[in-house]
Amino acid sequence: MNSNHDAQISVESVDCYTKITLTGTLVYHNLDEVKAVFKTLEVNSQGYIIVLDQVLHIDSTGFGAIVNFAKRIQSSIGKIVMVVPDRFIRELFQISQFHLVFPIGETVQEAIQLLNNGFKTDLTIHEY
């Protein structure tokens, strides 16, 4: 049974990047589909934009799914930018120190600019 709170994932191309949109509640019992799609994504993009503009809540398992994907991707590509316009979710990212590993923008356009211009993070995914 699907409700609007179930975690969902969609993938599409934007410019030369792969945009991954996560929606719903990214918590332990809702992540099967998200994890399965993350595992099937091939490393063939110049960069990844992970959009969380419709995420209602995220727990440590949700963060873990993103980190595991990032570890697999960053070993060969290294470019992931987050789109997190919601103030509460941004605060969770700061508490978990995700902002030290991933640049965070408020819009997809801002994320594309970060990818186009290059960026340096305070920590690599492997140091996190």
Secondary structure, 3 states (H helix, E strand, C coil): CCCCCCCEEEEEEECCEEEEEEEEEECHHHCHHHHHHHHHCCCCCCCEEEEEEEEEEECHHHHHHHHHHHHHHHCCCCCEEEECCCHHHHHHHHHCCHHHCCCEECCHHHHHHHHHHCCCCCCCCCCC
